[in-house]
């Protein structure tokens, strides 16, 4: 989550005018077991006037995957 122990906000990698965006990005985050075992991924729709809207999310238990 934004503001979490380790987080990435990549608003410069947004895609416009498509219903099927492809991002093809790879990120590396440091984590420490057993303290950091949950990865949360959120997909946001970018708005110019209003705040961004969460349009999808996934929570992955990286210890039991």
N, C-alpha and C positions, 0 to 999 in steps of 0.2 A: 504494500500500500504506500501511497505517497506519504512521506514522513516516517516510513518504517525504518527498521534498522539499516537495511540496504534497499535503495529504490532508484529507479531510472524513470525519468520523464522525457520522452523523445518526441516532443511536439514538432520538431523540425523535419520529422520523417513522415508527415501526414500525406495522405493521398486525396486528390480531389476528383470530382465528377466520375465516380465509379462505384458500382455496387459490389464489385469483386476485387478489392484491393489486394495487392501482393506486396509484402514488406521485405521479405528475404533478409532479415537482420538477425544477428547473433549477439547476445549479451553475456557477459561473465560477471557474476556477483560472488563475492566471498561469503562463505557461510561456515558456521561452526556447529558440529553435532555434539550433543543432542539438542542444543539450544535453538538452532534455526532449522526447522524441519518442514516448514510450510512455505510454499511459493504461491503468491497470488498474482495473477496476470489480469489486467483490465484493458479493455479496448474502448477508447473514447471517441465520440464524434465531436469534431472541433467546430465551434461556433465563433463568429467574429464579434458579435454583440453580446450574446448571453454567455454564461459559463459553459464549459464543455459538458457533454452528456455521456454517462456510462451506458454503452450499448451491449456490453458483454463482459463476462468475467469467468475465470477458472481458478480453482484452488487445488494445488497439487501437493500431496504429502510426499516430499522427496526422500523420506526415509523408508516408506512403504510403497514404492511405485512398482 
